[in-house]
Every structure is written in C-alpha cells, then in structure tokens.
C-alpha cells in the first residue's frame, strides 16, 4: 500500500510542479497588464500618493473620458492604425493564400529554391530593411503616407504567412483536389470553393500574427512617417506623453488599455485556430 501511495504521489508531483511553474510565469507576464489596468481607474491623488495601493479606493473613468473627448490626435492615430492594419492584413492574406497554394500544390521551375529564399528572409532582423526601404520610398514619394507603411508591413510579414499557409495546404490530401477535378472543377474553382474553406485555421493564424506585428510596430512607423496624418498609435502615444510637461500617468494607462482592445478582441475571437494553424504550418510545412 505504501509503495502504491508513493507511486501515485510521484505521478501527481510532476504535473503539480509544472502547473506551479507555469502559474508563476503567467503571473510575471500578466502583472504589468493588471497594474496598468488598475492604474487607469485610479484618481491622480492615489497614483501619486506616497502610500502604495494596488486596488483603487474608488473607480474613476475620468482618464478614459479625457482621452476620448479632449485628445483629438488620439482618434487620428487610432484611425491611421486601423487603416494600416486593415490593408496590411487583407493583402497579406490574399498573397499568402495564393503563394502558399502555389508552393504546395503546383510544380514550377525554381520552386524549392524560391521557397528556401523565403525561409532565409526570416533569419534576418527586419530592421535591416529599414534603410533601403526608406531610400526607395523617398524616391517614390511614399514617405509620410499610409501606403508607405502598408507595403513594408506586407513585405515583412508575408514570408511567415506563406510558410504557415503552405503547411496547411500540405495537410490536405491530394485526393480531395483530384475528386474536384474529376467532377469538372477548374483549378481556380477548386482553390476558391474547396481549398480555402479547408485552410481557415491557417488564415486565422495569419490574421492574428500580422495584426500583432502591425498594430504594435514602432520602428518603421516612427521612421517612415513625420506628421499625425499618417502616424500610427504606437508613435502617437509617445507624442501624447510629451504634449505637456506634467504628464498624467492615469491618462497614459488609459491610452494603453484602449490601444489593447483590438488586440484582445481579435485574439480571443480566433484563439481556437491559432495553435492548430501554427503547428501544422511548422510541422507539415
């Protein structure tokens, strides 16, 4: 009996230790988010009080009201981010679904070499493209325009998106496409009506991956834009912080929390596809 109890204890100990470790790691990552959220609901007196308080004595929405009613530039930065993200995601999906299909299902000369080149692009930090992109856009008059951000964002996110989509297409049996051909479907009809519905997990993964990279990107947005007409929210937040000598940290936390809402909405609505899409893109790609 004692031996059986020891064996059961050892079996339970491993999962418990793993759970505790994961819980601690999760708390480390979640703590800044919770602290920012709680601070956004505190009054200025509590924020600047010498006595540290984790929870607000009373909840105030004054910081959020100030951001939404008194900071017109915040709305402009947000709309710019929405426009840039929308076109970047949409065009990345169009290009990655078609390119992934071509690399998976169509045989053409130089296919493997071209795909290896795409994989090699991922090994390079995307920041090294900034100087040539800036020089190119200067000659094309794309500096300080939304398309001057959209095009680089597509280029930097497309390689990973293609790899994810190719892996998803590889997981689809050839018999499905062959059956469609026998039934009279053209390759285009087979792609649109049969293949695309089957790769929804990968499409959702690409949407989340691209949106996270675009919505929070700062380096390209700061370098390639110079006025509020095209600057995105990550850049705009730094300017909002510097507008007055006495910046209110409650307002800053409110801005940060508002900027995170689209990320949370998209991630929570598509999270069930995320792991499946990434795993199939990595293993079967």
C-alpha positions in Angstrom: 0.0 0.0 0.0 2.8 2.4 0.9 4.6 1.7 -2.4 1.4 2.4 -4.3 0.9 5.6 -2.4 4.5 6.7 -3.3 4.0 5.9 -6.9 0.7 7.9 -7.0 2.4 10.8 -5.2 5.3 10.8 -7.7 2.9 10.8 -10.6 1.0 13.7 -9.1 4.1 15.7 -8.2 5.3 16.2 -11.7 2.1 17.9 -13.0 1.8 19.9 -9.8 5.3 21.3 -10.2 4.8 22.1 -13.9 1.5 23.8 -13.0 3.1 25.9 -10.3 6.0 26.9 -12.6 3.6 27.9 -15.4 1.4 29.8 -13.0 4.4 31.8 -11.8 5.5 32.6 -15.4 1.9 33.6 -16.3 1.8 36.0 -13.3 5.1 37.6 -14.3 3.6 38.3 -17.8 0.1 39.3 -16.6 1.2 41.6 -13.7 2.2 44.6 -15.9 -1.2 44.4 -17.7 -3.2 44.2 -14.4 -1.2 47.0 -12.9 -1.8 49.3 -16.0 -5.5 48.4 -15.9 -5.9 49.2 -12.2 -3.9 52.4 -12.6 -6.2 53.6 -15.4 -9.1 53.5 -12.9 -7.3 55.3 -10.1 -7.5 59.0 -9.3 -4.4 61.2 -9.7 -4.2 61.6 -5.9 -3.9 57.8 -5.5 -1.5 57.4 -8.4 0.9 60.0 -7.0 0.3 59.1 -3.3 3.4 58.1 -1.3 1.4 55.2 0.1 1.3 52.3 -2.4 -2.2 50.9 -3.2 -2.7 48.1 -5.6 -6.5 48.4 -5.8 -8.2 51.8 -6.4 -10.2 53.2 -3.4 -12.9 54.1 -5.9 -13.2 53.5 -9.7 -13.0 56.6 -11.9 -13.4 56.8 -15.7 -12.0 60.3 -15.8 -8.9 59.3 -17.6 -10.8 57.5 -20.3 -13.2 60.4 -20.8 -10.3 62.8 -21.1 -8.6 60.6 -23.8 -11.8 60.2 -25.8 -13.1 63.8 -25.5 -10.1 66.0 -25.2 -7.4 64.3 -27.2 -8.4 64.6 -30.9 -5.0 63.4 -32.0 -5.6 60.0 -30.3 -8.6 59.4 -32.5 -6.5 60.3 -35.6 -3.7 58.0 -34.6 -6.2 55.2 -33.9 -7.9 55.6 -37.3 -4.5 55.5 -39.0 -3.6 52.3 -37.2 -6.9 50.7 -38.2 -6.4 51.7 -41.9 -2.8 50.4 -42.0 -3.7 47.2 -40.2 -6.8 46.5 -42.4 -4.9 46.8 -45.7 -1.8 45.0 -44.4 -3.8 42.1 -43.1 -6.1 41.9 -46.2 -3.3 42.0 -48.7 -1.1 39.6 -46.7 -3.9 37.1 -46.6 -4.5 37.4 -50.4 -0.8 37.0 -51.2 -0.1 34.2 -48.7 -3.1 32.1 -49.6 -2.2 32.1 -53.3 1.5 31.8 -52.8 1.1 29.0 -50.2 -1.2 27.1 -52.6 1.3 27.5 -55.4 4.3 26.3 -53.3 2.2 23.3 -52.0 0.1 22.1 -55.0 1.7 23.5 -58.2 5.0 22.3 -59.7 7.1 25.0 -61.4 10.7 25.6 -62.1 12.8 27.0 -59.2 10.0 26.3 -56.7 12.3 24.8 -54.0 15.0 27.5 -54.4 12.5 30.3 -54.2 10.9 28.8 -51.1 14.3 28.4 -49.4 15.0 32.1 -50.2 11.7 33.0 -48.4 12.8 30.9 -45.4 16.2 32.7 -45.4 14.5 36.0 -45.2 13.1 35.1 -41.8 16.6 34.6 -40.4 17.3 38.3 -40.9 16.2 41.0 -38.5 13.5 43.1 -40.2 15.1 46.3 -39.1 18.0 45.9 -41.5 15.5 46.5 -44.3 14.7 49.9 -43.0 17.4 51.9 -44.7 16.8 50.5 -48.3 13.1 50.9 -47.7 13.5 54.5 -46.6 15.6 55.3 -49.7 13.1 53.6 -52.0 10.1 55.3 -50.5 11.9 58.7 -50.6 12.3 58.3 -54.4 8.7 57.1 -54.8 7.2 59.9 -52.6 5.8 57.4 -50.1 7.3 58.9 -47.0 4.7 60.1 -44.5 1.8 58.2 -46.2 -0.2 55.2 -45.0 0.8 53.1 -48.0 4.4 53.9 -47.1 3.8 51.8 -44.0 1.4 49.2 -45.5 3.8 48.0 -48.2 6.8 47.3 -45.8 4.4 45.6 -43.4 3.2 43.3 -46.1 6.7 42.5 -47.2 8.0 41.7 -43.6 5.0 39.6 -42.6 4.5 37.7 -45.9 7.3 35.1 -45.6 6.0 33.7 -42.3 2.4 33.8 -43.6 3.4 31.9 -46.7 5.1 29.2 -44.6 2.0 28.8 -42.4 -0.3 28.6 -45.4 1.9 26.2 -47.3 2.0 23.9 -44.3 -1.8 24.0 -44.1 -2.2 23.2 -47.8 0.3 20.3 -47.4 -2.0 18.8 -44.8 -4.9 18.5 -47.3 -5.0 15.1 -49.1 -4.4 15.3 -52.8 -7.5 13.0 -53.3 -9.8 15.9 -52.4 -8.4 18.1 -55.2 -8.3 15.2 -57.6 -12.0 14.4 -56.9 -12.9 18.0 -57.6 -11.1 17.9 -60.9 -12.9 14.7 -61.9 -16.2 16.5 -61.1 -15.3 19.2 -63.6 -13.9 21.9 -61.3 -11.2 24.1 -62.7 -8.1 24.7 -60.6 -9.3 28.2 -59.7 -12.7 26.9 -58.6 -11.1 24.1 -56.7 -8.9 26.7 -54.9 -11.7 29.1 -54.1 -14.5 26.7 -53.2 -12.7 23.7 -51.8 -9.2 24.6 -50.6 -9.8 28.0 -49.0 -12.6 26.7 -46.7 -10.2 24.0 -45.5 -7.4 26.4 -44.5 -9.5 28.6 -42.2 -7.2 27.8 -39.2 -4.2 29.0 -41.1 -5.9 32.1 -42.3 -6.9 33.0 -38.7 -3.3 32.4 -37.6 -2.1 34.8 -40.3 -4.6 37.4 -39.3 -3.5 37.3 -35.6 0.2 37.1 -36.5 0.0 40.0 -38.9 -2.2 42.2 -36.7 0.0 41.8 -33.7 3.1 42.8 -35.7 1.4 45.7 -37.4 -0.7 47.2 -34.6 2.2 47.5 -32.2 5.1 48.2 -34.6 7.1 51.3 -33.8 10.4 51.4 -35.6 9.1 51.6 -39.2 6.2 53.8 -38.2 8.5 56.3 -36.5 11.0 56.4 -39.3 8.7 56.4 -42.3 6.1 59.0 -41.0 6.5 62.5 -39.7 3.0 64.0 -39.2 -0.2 63.0 -37.5 -1.9 62.4 -40.8 -0.2 59.1 -41.2 1.4 58.2 -37.9 0.0 55.2 -36.1 -0.9 54.7 -32.5 2.4 53.4 -31.1 4.1 56.6 -32.4 1.2 58.7 -31.3 1.3 57.5 -27.7 4.9 58.9 -27.4 3.7 62.3 -28.7 0.7 62.3 -26.4 3.1 61.7 -23.5 5.2 64.7 -24.4 2.4 67.1 -25.1 2.6 68.6 -21.6 5.4 68.9 -19.1 3.3 67.3 -16.4 2.0 64.0 -17.9 -0.7 62.2 -16.1 0.1 58.5 -15.7 -3.5 57.6 -15.3 -4.2 59.1 -18.8 -1.2 57.2 -20.2 -2.5 53.9 -18.8 -6.0 54.7 -20.2 -4.5 55.2 -23.7 -2.5 51.9 -23.4 -5.6 50.0 -22.3 -7.7 51.5 -25.2 -5.0 50.6 -27.7 -5.0 47.0 -26.5 -8.7 46.4 -27.0 -8.5 45.5 -30.7 -5.7 43.0 -30.0 -7.7 41.3 -27.3 -10.8 41.2 -29.4 -9.1 39.6 -32.4 -7.0 37.2 -30.4 -9.9 36.0 -28.2 -12.2 35.6 -31.3 -9.6 33.5 -33.2 -7.6 31.8 -30.5 -9.0 28.3 -31.2 -7.4 28.4 -34.6 -4.1 29.8 -33.5 -2.3 26.7 -32.1 -3.6 24.4 -34.8 -2.5 26.8 -37.6 0.9 27.3 -36.2 1.6 23.6 -35.5 0.5 22.5 -39.0 2.5 25.3 -40.6 5.6 24.3 -38.6 5.4 20.5 -38.7 3.9 19.9 -42.1 5.5 22.9 -43.8 
